[in-house]
Amino acid sequence: MQGRNVLGEAGVTKEEAWKLANEWIAAWNAHDLDAILTHYDEAVELTSPVAAQLLGIPGGKVSGKANVSAYFQ
C-alpha cells in the first residue's frame, strides 16, 4: 500500500523515486535545462547560499520556475 504525502497525493515507490532521480541527474549532466525543469512545479522555491552570493538575494531564496531557470543558466 502506498503512503500519502502532505498534500494527500499518493506517494511514489522506491523504484519510481530512483527513476526520477536518475532522470534528473542525466538531464543535469547533459546540461539540458528544459529536461531539468520538467521536474519542477511552477511554484518551486529553491534556497541556496550560492544563489545568495551570485544573485545578491538575501537568504538565497529563488522563487518560481522562470527564476530557477535563470539561476540554473
N, C-alpha and C positions, 0 to 999 in steps of 0.2 A: 504494500500500500504506500503510495506516495504521500509525503507530507505537504503541508501548505505553508507558503511564505507569508510575510506580514501583510501582504495585500490580498490574501485569501486565494491566491492562484496556486495551482498545483505545482509542486516542486519538480526539479529535474532529477533524473537518475545520475548515478556516478558516471556512467558511460556518456550521457549527454553533456555533462559538465566537462569531461575530458575532451570531447569533440569540440565544444565551444572554445575551450582554452587553446587547443591546438590550431583551430582556425584563426583565432586572434593572433597567436604567435606567428603563424605563417604569413598573415597579412602584414604584421609589423616588420618582420624580417624582409619582406618583399617591398617595403616602403609603399604599400598600396593603401593610401589614405581612405579611399572610398570603401574598401573592404573592411578596414579597421572600424570606420564609423557605423557600419551596419550593426555593430554590437552595442550601440549606444542609443538611448532614448533621446528625444528632442530636449527633455528637461534634465539632461545629465549635469551633474556637478562634480568637478574634479578639484581636489585640493592638493597642492604640491609646493614645497619650498622652492623648487626650480621655477615654477610659474611666478611665484612672488618675486624672485630675483630677476628673471628675464622680462617680465611684463610690468614690473613695478606695482603689482596688485597686493595691497595689504592682506596678509593671511593666505595668499596664493590660491584663492578660490576662483575657478573658471566655470562659468555657468552657461549652459545652453550648447547644443550640438555645434552650431556655427562657430562659437568661440573656442570650443575644444578643438575643432578642425583647424582654426587659425593657429592655436597654440601648438598643435602637433606639427604643423607645417614649419 
